[in-house]
Amino acid sequence: QVQLVESGGGLVQPGGSLRLSCAASGRSFSIYTMGWYRQAPGKQRDVVASITSRDSTNYVDSVRGRFTISRDNAKSTVYLQMDSLKPEDTAVYYCSAYNPLNGGRSWGQGTQVTVSS
């Protein structure tokens, strides 16, 4: 499995932008389906966006048109560009790597995103 390290979280005002990064170490990054999840206090962890090995992307309705997921296989990194941020986007954001060959999943440690004026 891969090891994942997220970065890029922080405090931003409503309407602002942040870019999260998730660097993976290990082998065969390009085969993984990568995803971003978030967990707000008292709520379950939910998927926000995902990108397959063929660059097919999917978004939860609440972020579609505002967030963009992308990957750079040469750098073994996945990104989440977040624009037009809203207070309800406040959460800990987690990176996930899913191996379709064996069903294994890895998680990063999470990065806090706070949207507040």
C-alpha positions in Angstrom: 0.0 0.0 0.0 1.0 3.6 -0.4 1.6 6.1 2.4 -0.2 9.5 2.0 0.6 12.9 3.4 -1.8 15.8 2.9 -1.0 19.5 3.0 -2.5 22.8 2.1 -5.3 23.2 4.6 -5.9 26.3 6.6 -8.2 29.2 7.4 -9.9 31.0 4.5 -12.7 33.5 4.2 -16.0 32.6 2.5 -15.6 32.9 -1.3 -11.9 32.2 -1.0 -9.8 29.4 -2.4 -7.4 26.7 -1.2 -5.5 23.9 -2.9 -4.9 20.7 -1.1 -2.1 18.3 -2.0 -1.6 14.7 -1.2 1.8 13.1 -1.8 2.0 9.4 -2.1 5.0 7.2 -1.4 5.2 3.6 -2.6 4.8 1.8 -5.8 2.5 2.0 -8.8 0.7 5.3 -7.8 -0.8 5.5 -11.3 -3.0 2.4 -10.8 -4.8 3.8 -7.8 -8.1 5.5 -7.7 -7.5 8.6 -5.6 -10.1 10.3 -3.5 -10.7 13.2 -1.2 -13.0 12.8 1.8 -14.1 15.2 4.5 -15.4 14.8 8.0 -17.0 17.7 9.9 -17.4 17.5 13.7 -20.1 15.1 14.8 -20.6 13.8 11.2 -19.4 10.8 9.3 -16.6 10.9 6.7 -18.0 11.4 3.2 -16.4 11.4 -0.2 -16.0 14.7 -1.9 -14.2 13.9 -5.2 -12.4 11.0 -6.8 -10.2 10.4 -9.8 -9.5 7.1 -11.5 -6.3 5.8 -13.1 -7.8 7.0 -16.4 -8.5 10.5 -15.1 -12.2 9.9 -14.8 -13.5 12.2 -12.1 -16.6 12.3 -9.9 -17.9 14.9 -7.4 -20.5 15.1 -4.7 -23.2 17.5 -5.8 -22.4 20.0 -3.1 -19.0 20.8 -4.5 -19.5 20.2 -8.2 -18.5 23.3 -10.2 -16.5 24.7 -7.2 -13.9 21.9 -6.6 -11.5 20.3 -9.0 -9.6 17.1 -8.4 -6.5 16.3 -10.5 -3.4 14.1 -10.3 0.2 14.2 -11.4 1.4 10.6 -11.7 5.0 11.7 -12.3 4.9 13.4 -8.9 2.7 10.7 -7.3 0.5 13.6 -6.1 -3.2 14.3 -6.2 -4.7 17.8 -5.8 -8.0 19.3 -4.7 -8.5 22.8 -5.9 -11.3 24.4 -3.9 -12.9 27.6 -5.0 -15.8 29.7 -3.8 -15.5 28.1 -0.4 -18.4 28.2 2.0 -18.6 27.8 5.8 -20.2 24.4 5.3 -17.0 23.2 3.6 -15.3 23.4 7.0 -14.0 19.9 7.9 -10.9 17.7 8.1 -10.1 16.6 4.6 -8.6 13.2 4.0 -6.8 11.8 1.0 -7.5 8.1 0.1 -5.8 5.7 -2.3 -7.8 2.7 -3.5 -6.0 -0.2 -5.1 -8.5 -1.8 -7.6 -6.3 -4.9 -8.0 -6.6 -6.1 -4.3 -9.2 -3.8 -2.8 -6.9 -2.2 -0.4 -7.3 1.3 0.8 -4.9 3.8 2.4 -5.6 7.0 4.3 -3.7 10.1 5.0 -3.6 11.8 8.4 -6.0 14.6 7.3 -5.7 18.4 7.0 -8.0 20.9 8.6 -9.9 23.4 6.3 -11.8 26.2 8.1 -14.0 28.6 6.1 -14.9 31.5 8.3 -15.0 35.3 8.3 
